[in-house]
Amino acid sequence: MDFIEEILRVQKPQAKLVDSLAERYSAIAFKFGYLEAQSPCWLFFIRKDGQTAAFELQFGNVSEFKSSLKRLNESGANLCFFITSSLAHTMRLEEVKGLLLRNFEIKNQKFVLIDIESGRHIKVNFEWERFEKDLGLPPLLPEPKKPIFREGRRKKIYGRRGMHKQQD
């Protein structure tokens, strides 16, 4: 199982939400060989052999969402996790994705937007991996064995222009 899938499997803790989430995410990161580093991100920032990941947790209003996305963008991390809750009733994940794509140049950064309540997630800027995965698939429609249209007429049509035609 890869790092992103393991992060997505984390369930919402019953108590001490921020501390428990930070503890679980850092345990998964340590399991995959990441070490904590200093960064402007609120939750934490990790790095491993040229790969970096940043975590941000936000339940506030739209301007706070935007500032959290800005911190993730400015961190320069290859992989950014933005965790929110649908109980906050501020923005849905699709709206957060729109806010991200409208206001920031994400270039090669990959974002994973996670709703901790429902377990839903949206991946942003992962199109190239999906394209590479789909590249090896067989074609959707098989090649036809016979031509679809006839190459020539079978029956001769007799008659002149403007007259009633007869087929043999």
Phi, psi and omega in degrees: 000137183270174188300313183296315180298322179293320178295319182293338181280351181293128179267162179291129178285157181283325183223159179049066188304305186295312181296318181294317179296316179299320180295314180294315180295321180290328177294319177294318179298317179296322178299325179268007174091011178276149176237147181288144178225169181273140184197167177283357182290147187285314183282289172189171183226133182230155179216154179200120173041055178084353177256140179227154177217143180232146181236134178226138180240129184213131177231010188274209181271184187297319180294326176290324175300315182296320180292325177293317177296324178295317178298318178297317181295317182284343180293335180077015182288145177292323184233122183241129178251124178245113185254131178218181181229140178287344177286344178291336178056026179268299182219143172279165181299323179296323178291323177295319177298316177298318178299318179295310184289330180285323192256347186227149171266108185267349178046249183257008177288144177247134181244141173237115179262123187239131171262110186290336180287306186267344182085001178290155176210156175229131176260132181242132177074031176255015187298323184296318178295321178295320178296316179296323180292319181284344183297327182275001182283151176290161180297153184292317181250135178288156178292135179290143182280319178254154175296145182289319181254150177290148179278332180208172179280147176270323184251143178278136178256127181253147175135159179263170180298134179083353181257166176290130184266151178232139174260144179283000000 
